[in-house]
C-alpha cells in the first residue's frame, strides 16, 4: 500500500491548499475498479499492488475503495492544489 500524508501533514509541509477536489464514484463503478485492481494483485501472486495512477499522481487503491464503500470515508480520494501549482499559459 502506498504511503499517504494526513491532512495535518499536508498543512504542515505545504501550507493551506488553494483548492481541494474530492473524488466520488457510484458503488458499481468502485466495485468494477476494485475487481480490476484485485486482478493485478492475484495475477502477480501478491507481488504487485493494483492502483489507479492518474497524471497528477493520485493513487487510489483497494483499501481506499473498501473504506469508501463501507462509509468510513466520504470520498475515494482528494487532490490538493497549492498556489505554486497554479501556472499561467502564455501562447
Order of alpha helices (4+ residues) and beta strands (2+ residues): alpha-beta-alpha-beta-beta-alpha-beta
